[in-house]
Amino acid sequence: MKKIILKTIKFAGFGILAIIVTLLITFLVLDEKIPSASPSADADQFARNIQEALNYQAYKRTDIISWTFRGKNSYQWNKSNQTVHAKIAKDSVFLNFSNPRKNKVLKKQSNSSDDEIIENAIANFNNDSFWVVAPFKLFDPGTKRSIITNEGGTKELLVTYTSGGTTPGDSYLWRVDENYIPISYKMWVSIIPIGGLEVTWSDWTTMNSGAQFAKTRKVLGVLEIPVSNLNVSTLK
């Protein structure tokens, strides 16, 4: 019996070691250093071209954006009055970004305090909404834009968020097609240890408001980031 236990421990140890080695190899293969470049007027124009290709003016006129992220967090975002009705797991929250004192928990099923639930809802909204509207946030306060020329000679747009949001300092390198429609971005973000992880953005669709939104996002072109029940509309 003792020998069986020792063999089991030995095999388990080899299994853990194999996982560690695999993760290390994955890190070494995929990890990239963030490219370096200076902000420029050309980069600003590049960013404007992206937003014009997606009909940024229609996005500005958009009032309501609703979606479900990863099948568990649901949002109804009223851009016009800067409010959000959010369902985060089992908690329902109302957020008012123009007057945070009006933030409140509508339905509570977790054991967390109201302040913790609200703080968690804000963090989730910041993350989950970025996966929906990132191309329209290229000129957010605190952003820096630079042009990077890749090995093939193609220009790409590096956007760094120096402030705001939940994780300031994150950077995204956008790759676009000949019409400036985004194809993918590589990201350098604090919550992911691998730098330069690529996410494709595809299935661009013109929504009711006239703005274009991507319906599909995949990490490394394989692992989908589920964004479902996407609805975009104007009230006027």
C-alpha angles and dihedrals in degrees: 000000000000091000091051091052091048091049090049091051090047093052091045089052091052089049093053090046090051091052092049092049091048092051091047092051090047090051093049093047099045104031114104132181115242111258118244125230140139125252113259145177088246089058090051090053090048089055092048089052090055093050093046090051089056093044099251092184089061089048090054089053092049112112106181130036119175130176147143120240121209089343093283112066117062128188141187106191119191102199093185097063096023096240132134133196104204134183108199109187101304099342124090118207139181114213126193111188094183091053111020091183086075093059110120144167110246099184126011127194101150126083093240123112119258091252091052092048092050092047090050091048091053092049091048093047092050090052100038096045091051089063087058106039106020095124089058092053098066092112100040115142110279096026125134122198127203135168119238121192110211127214091271092055095253119137119236132183121242113199120187122191104212094177143008130048123059099292110036115191096049117138133201128194110207123207116196139184126244090280093051092251107147116253099177146322134224114220137210104190133160096236094056118063094202112082121214097023107169126227121187121219114203147146092063110198132188105234129207092273091056095249121120121240130183114241097193133048123176131183108230086354091286115066109067122219099216115230109166140168091032112179126172124184147154125229096213 
